[in-house]
């Protein structure tokens, strides 16, 4: 039976962190744009222009504020797409992740997994969450290696227990170098990391 988000779900703290980040960016961006509209800054800009200084404080504030607001767009899309659909599975064949509005799927057989680890961002420790990374560092070269092993293996068995029949599947699914599962509780991420590591045959 595969391990999925039903047993180890995304923590609600992950969405809390994303919403807080979104609101902070919006607030700072809006505040900077507001400062750019103040008459005192406009007068300061006119004074600088008279002295030959080309620096326009309101324009600079508008640019920085607008940039911060634009940063909010991908954050909001990430929140909504993750809430719309998120599914991962760790089974006997490998790791699969599907997410987003389009249900885009990534798959990585154990035979091509080179590294699995857990990491925390600057705010993750405060919320007790972490990100699980599963990487195929060799990328396309690993897929070619699987094909070569399939041609050379007399027992019809490849790394990670794959058969020659599964080799073509592996070459098609190992196109993404990294599968990222964000928002897991730290202890859950460590459990999944150890589970995947135990299935990798070096």
C-alpha positions as CSV (number, residue, x, y, z in Angstrom):
1,X,0.0,0.0,0.0
2,X,1.5,3.3,-1.0
3,X,2.3,6.1,1.4
4,X,0.4,9.2,0.5
5,X,-0.6,12.6,1.8
6,X,-3.4,10.8,3.6
7,X,-0.9,9.5,6.2
8,X,1.5,12.4,6.1
9,X,-0.4,15.5,5.0
10,X,0.7,19.1,4.3
11,X,0.6,20.9,7.6
12,X,-1.8,23.8,7.9
13,X,1.2,25.8,9.2
14,X,2.6,25.7,5.7
15,X,-0.4,27.6,4.4
16,X,-0.3,30.0,7.4
17,X,3.3,30.8,6.5
18,X,2.5,31.4,2.8
19,X,-0.5,33.7,3.7
20,X,1.7,35.6,6.2
21,X,4.4,36.1,3.5
22,X,1.7,37.2,1.1
23,X,0.3,39.8,3.4
24,X,3.7,41.1,4.4
25,X,4.7,41.7,0.8
26,X,1.3,43.3,0.0
27,X,1.5,45.6,3.1
28,X,5.1,46.7,2.5
29,X,4.5,47.2,-1.2
30,X,1.3,49.3,-0.6
31,X,3.1,51.3,2.1
32,X,6.0,52.2,-0.2
33,X,3.6,53.2,-2.9
34,X,1.7,55.3,-0.4
35,X,5.0,57.0,0.7
36,X,5.7,57.8,-3.0
37,X,2.5,59.9,-3.1
38,X,3.4,62.1,-0.2
39,X,3.8,65.8,-1.1
40,X,6.9,66.1,1.1
41,X,8.8,63.5,-1.0
42,X,7.6,65.1,-4.2
43,X,9.1,68.4,-3.0
44,X,12.3,66.7,-2.1
45,X,12.5,65.3,-5.6
46,X,12.0,68.7,-7.1
47,X,14.8,70.1,-4.9
48,X,17.1,67.3,-5.9
49,X,16.3,68.0,-9.6
50,X,17.3,71.6,-9.2
51,X,20.6,70.6,-7.9
52,X,21.2,68.3,-10.8
53,X,20.5,65.1,-8.9
54,X,18.5,62.6,-11.0
55,X,17.3,60.5,-8.1
56,X,13.5,60.4,-7.9
57,X,12.4,59.1,-4.6
58,X,8.7,58.7,-5.4
59,X,9.6,56.7,-8.6
60,X,12.0,54.5,-6.6
61,X,9.4,53.8,-4.0
62,X,6.8,53.1,-6.7
63,X,9.2,50.6,-8.4
64,X,10.1,48.8,-5.2
65,X,6.5,48.7,-4.0
66,X,5.2,47.5,-7.3
67,X,7.8,44.8,-7.4
68,X,6.8,43.5,-4.0
69,X,3.2,43.4,-5.0
70,X,4.1,41.5,-8.2
71,X,6.0,39.0,-6.0
72,X,2.6,38.3,-4.3
73,X,1.2,36.9,-7.6
74,X,3.2,33.7,-7.7
75,X,2.8,33.2,-4.0
76,X,-1.0,33.4,-4.3
77,X,-1.0,31.1,-7.3
78,X,1.1,28.6,-5.4
79,X,-1.4,28.7,-2.4
80,X,-4.5,28.3,-4.6
81,X,-3.0,25.6,-6.9
82,X,-1.8,23.5,-3.9
83,X,-5.2,23.8,-2.3
84,X,-6.9,22.9,-5.6
85,X,-5.0,19.6,-6.0
86,X,-2.0,18.0,-4.2
87,X,-1.1,14.3,-4.2
88,X,2.1,12.3,-3.7
89,X,2.7,8.6,-3.4
90,X,5.6,6.6,-2.3
91,X,5.2,3.0,-3.4
92,X,7.3,0.0,-4.4
93,X,8.2,1.6,-7.7
94,X,9.2,5.1,-6.8
95,X,8.0,8.5,-5.8
96,X,5.2,10.4,-7.6
97,X,4.0,13.9,-7.1
98,X,1.0,15.5,-8.8
99,X,-0.2,19.0,-8.0
100,X,-1.6,22.3,-9.3
101,X,-4.6,23.2,-11.4
102,X,-3.3,21.0,-14.3
103,X,-2.5,18.1,-12.1
104,X,1.0,18.1,-13.5
105,X,2.8,14.9,-12.5
106,X,6.4,14.1,-11.7
107,X,7.6,10.5,-11.2
108,X,11.0,9.2,-10.2
109,X,11.8,5.4,-9.9
110,X,14.1,4.4,-7.1
111,X,16.6,3.2,-9.7
112,X,17.5,6.8,-10.7
113,X,17.2,8.5,-7.3
114,X,20.6,9.8,-6.2
115,X,19.9,11.9,-3.2
116,X,17.0,12.5,-0.7
117,X,17.1,15.1,2.0
118,X,15.1,17.4,4.3
119,X,15.6,21.1,4.5
120,X,14.0,24.1,6.3
121,X,13.7,27.6,5.1
122,X,14.2,30.7,7.2
123,X,10.7,30.7,8.6
124,X,10.1,26.9,8.5
125,X,11.7,26.3,11.9
126,X,9.2,28.7,13.6
127,X,6.3,26.7,12.2
128,X,7.8,23.2,12.6
129,X,7.6,22.4,8.9
130,X,10.1,21.3,6.3
131,X,10.6,20.4,2.7
132,X,11.4,16.9,1.4
133,X,13.7,16.8,-1.7
134,X,14.2,13.8,-3.9
135,X,16.8,14.4,-6.6
136,X,18.0,12.6,-9.7
137,X,21.3,14.4,-10.1
138,X,22.2,12.6,-13.3
139,X,19.0,13.7,-15.1
140,X,18.9,12.4,-18.6
141,X,22.2,10.6,-18.2
142,X,20.5,8.4,-15.5
143,X,17.8,7.5,-17.9
144,X,20.4,6.5,-20.5
145,X,22.2,4.5,-17.8
146,X,19.0,2.6,-17.1
147,X,18.6,1.7,-20.8
148,X,22.2,0.5,-20.9
149,X,21.6,-1.6,-17.8
150,X,18.5,-3.1,-19.3
151,X,20.5,-4.1,-22.4
152,X,23.3,-5.6,-20.3
153,X,21.4,-7.3,-17.5
154,X,21.2,-11.1,-18.0
155,X,18.7,-11.5,-15.2
156,X,16.3,-8.9,-16.5
157,X,16.6,-7.0,-13.2
158,X,17.9,-3.4,-12.8
159,X,18.8,-1.1,-10.0
160,X,15.9,-0.6,-7.6
161,X,14.2,-3.9,-8.6
162,X,13.0,-2.6,-12.0
163,X,12.6,-5.0,-14.9
164,X,13.5,-4.4,-18.5
165,X,9.9,-3.8,-19.2
166,X,10.0,-0.9,-16.6
167,X,13.1,0.6,-18.1
168,X,11.1,2.6,-20.8
169,X,8.8,3.9,-18.1
170,X,11.8,5.0,-16.1
171,X,13.3,6.9,-19.0
172,X,10.0,8.7,-19.5
173,X,9.4,9.5,-15.8
174,X,12.9,10.5,-14.8
175,X,12.9,13.7,-16.8
176,X,12.6,16.0,-13.7
177,X,15.7,16.3,-11.7
178,X,14.0,17.1,-8.3
179,X,10.7,16.3,-6.7
180,X,9.9,18.7,-4.0
181,X,7.2,18.1,-1.3
182,X,6.8,21.2,0.8
183,X,4.9,21.9,4.0
184,X,5.4,18.6,5.8
185,X,5.8,18.5,9.5
186,X,9.5,18.1,10.2
187,X,9.2,14.7,11.8
188,X,7.0,13.5,8.9
189,X,9.5,14.7,6.4
190,X,12.3,12.8,8.2
191,X,10.1,9.6,8.2
192,X,9.5,9.8,4.5
193,X,13.2,10.6,3.8
194,X,14.2,7.4,5.7
195,X,11.6,5.4,3.9
196,X,12.8,6.5,0.5
197,X,16.4,6.0,1.4
198,X,15.7,2.5,2.6
199,X,14.3,1.6,-0.9
200,X,17.3,3.0,-2.8
201,X,19.7,0.2,-3.8
202,X,23.2,1.6,-4.5
